[in-house]
Amino acid sequence: MREDRRRRYDDGFRREALELIKSGAGKDTLARRLAIPVYTARNWIRLYRSNGEEAVMGGGGSRRYDWETKVAAARDHVENGMTKTEAMARHGIASIAPLERWCREYRAGGPEALRPKPKGRPKGARSRPKPEPTREQELAEQVAYLKAKVAYLVCFNVCSTGSAVFFRSVG
């Protein structure tokens, strides 16, 4: 099984990062002083600018956003030229990942691409009942069954008696 390589940062470490961010440290300085990836430092600075201390401390967890919020945030960034940080602050988005996904989908399919997708198995996916067989089909099935039964009994007779009795093939 693969090991989770993402690093978890405790509250004390994040508070130290917050103090540096408040003092005006940039992503490179923050990354160098705390020995964290520049990407993480940039994300924490962006989170602080958009949603304050609580966002950097990891509060909130998983959130759900309604369709109007998704469309408004994506439109503000894509069409109105608002930065991602400004859009996150204005619409109360906790993480940049969903905003980037919404912008990508908005560019590809417009506002309708952000509509919620139906969950679960679609209606009508069950198998349809077989139609009633015709009289000819019933008889053909019965003939096939009887042929198989005769062939089995012939084989059983030959195997049990040990003699090779030849029967004319029926059919």
Buried (B, 14 or more C-beta within 10 A) or exposed (E): EEEEEEEEBEEEEBEBBBEBBEEEBBBEBBBEEBEBEEEBBBBBBBBBBBBEBEBBBBEEEEEEBEEEBBBBBBBBBBEEEBEBBBBBBBBBBBBBEBBEEBBEBBEEEEBEBBEEEEEEEEEEEEEEEEEEEEEEEEEEEEEEEEEEEBBEEBEEEBEEEEEEEEEEEEE
